[in-house]
Amino acid sequence: MKKLNISKSPVIVLFFVWQAVNCYSQQNDQATIDKNVKAFLDKHSSQWYDMNVPASDGKLLFDLILENNYQYALEIGTSTGHSGIWMAWALSKTGGKLITLEIDETRYKEAVENFKEAGVDHIIDAHLTNAHEMVPQLKGPFDFVFSDADKSWYQRYFLAVDPKLIVNGCYTTHNVSDRPGVRWNSDYLEFLLDLDHYETTVNNQGGGMAISFKKSEK
């Protein structure tokens, strides 16, 4: 049998050329996203209000997604998009997507414009909807969740999403603190800590974040 001379095969050469071009294109696309997001966040650094997270919490969400290579993310409570941009930026590096839900039309429209300006709108599926109704209807699966909507509904959101969150996935909840004298949403935190199939810690920087890793199914 005649041996294939790889060095002279035009098919092999074209394959490696295609791989190199594709790799360069992906790196160039990521560099563009990084540049656009950084510029957007710098430009708007002092303008986040209306129920948005502080930058430190955005960075925390970014790090959790990137460090665990999460790809299927859900956000309950978009506000005007600060947290969504941080998560989408991380997801651009893992090849993931974000579904985000917002009930207020004014905030939703502003968030959509912000996603476009930051250059991450292609990574985000934004919905103007009532999360009370939408969350139970979502099929999943998810590997990362950020909950930052109405606090009185926190536990119900969690229970609705839990069956759709994969093992080793992470469920994060904003405005939760266990600092002495500043115990935000303490009943909800006690609920999380009592779950045997989750391991929950609290990050008290920024606005306070409960970080719950799913260890197993119930």
C-alpha angles and dihedrals in degrees: 000000000000113000118234112246100218093189091060101036109112091202093055092044092050091048093055091044089052091049092051093048092047092049091049091048092052092048090048092049091050091048089053092050091048091050094047095046094047091049091048094048092047092049094050099033094119097037104070113117136118097086098319125144121252118254092257090061091045089054090048091055090046092052095047092053095044097044092051097037092235117181110171108063134174127194120194106200115025099187105179095328111266096127091039092057092052091049094044090050090056091044090053086065096047096042092247140137136224129219111198129185129204130171100193112083096205093052091043094054092048091049092052090052091048091051089053094047091049090050097237101102091109089063096050131075102197121193130194097211149119105269091204087068101028102050096062089049096054112107101204142153098202131179098187132036132181115193117194106143130101108345096214088064097048096107093046091051090050094050091048094051100037095084089051096049113094123231109273088026121130130233114195126190126194128223095029118133137169097188114132108266092008105072103155115191091355095168090056091047091052088052090054094046091052093058110105094199094055133063111210130192130170127231107204097191118105113357095342123265132209109211113198121183116197108231098180145338114280 
